[in-house]
């Protein structure tokens, strides 16, 4: 399982992109609706960081969304781009290997 921690500002950037690119509404839907451990206290627009747990089965969909934008991640700052790129490369958002993968080596 891949972990991706997004700050409030990074989530606002995804909101701002909206329907212009696949890394807007489609990414929001994947993360919030399919990869978020629903905690009643968490809201997408909260000021707190939110950790998303992306199952291996969803990584291909995540990759596909980013591939549609040719991995350019339009309108995102460098920190968010790095996090998204890491997940596309099979790493956690912070650049570490997911536990199940790192245990094999």
Secondary structure, 3 states (H helix, E strand, C coil): CEEEEECHHHHHHHHHHCCCCCCCHHHHHHHHHHCCCCCCCCCCCCCCCEEEEECHHHHHHHHHHHHHCCCCCCCCCHHHHHHHHHHHCCCCCCCCCCHHHHCCC
